[in-house]
């Protein structure tokens, strides 16, 4: 199971990449430098920056709020399916 990263650390990483993007050849280099500085993986920083771009409307995709809603609905669906299975077994 992946370890849970603090939301403040994610926000800081995104902010640092955004602020220092111009100092590097490309986004990958900026992400690598920030990841090394913060002690997290380069891929994690890249994903956080990409998700922040989606959330800000800078690129197409599913926003963080929409992902949370999907997660909530899937959990509710799973619970309701279990309830239906229990009721079917009881009849």
TASULUR-V376741 format. One record per residue. N is the residue number from 1. RES is the residue in one small letter. D_LAST is the distance of its C-alpha to the last C-alpha in Angstrom with 2 decimals. Layout:
BEGIN
N;RES;D_LAST
N;RES;D_LAST
END
This chain:
BEGIN
1;x;38.76
2;x;41.45
3;x;43.21
4;x;42.73
5;x;45.89
6;x;47.01
7;x;46.81
8;x;50.41
9;x;51.57
10;x;49.88
11;x;51.52
12;x;54.84
13;x;54.69
14;x;54.00
15;x;56.79
16;x;59.23
17;x;58.57
18;x;58.95
19;x;62.12
20;x;63.78
21;x;62.65
22;x;66.19
23;x;67.77
24;x;66.15
25;x;66.43
26;x;62.78
27;x;59.39
28;x;58.64
29;x;61.79
30;x;61.04
31;x;57.49
32;x;58.90
33;x;61.50
34;x;59.07
35;x;56.56
36;x;59.38
37;x;60.58
38;x;57.17
39;x;56.14
40;x;53.04
41;x;52.42
42;x;54.06
43;x;50.85
44;x;49.06
45;x;51.88
46;x;51.86
47;x;48.13
48;x;48.59
49;x;51.53
50;x;49.72
51;x;46.73
52;x;49.24
53;x;50.87
54;x;47.56
55;x;46.82
56;x;50.35
57;x;49.98
58;x;52.58
59;x;50.46
60;x;47.34
61;x;44.01
62;x;40.98
63;x;42.12
64;x;41.03
65;x;39.31
66;x;37.36
67;x;36.44
68;x;35.12
69;x;33.04
70;x;31.61
71;x;30.81
72;x;29.10
73;x;27.04
74;x;26.00
75;x;24.86
76;x;22.88
77;x;21.33
78;x;20.43
79;x;18.86
80;x;16.80
81;x;15.63
82;x;14.60
83;x;12.69
84;x;10.85
85;x;10.22
86;x;8.94
87;x;6.52
88;x;5.44
89;x;5.57
90;x;3.81
91;x;0.00
END
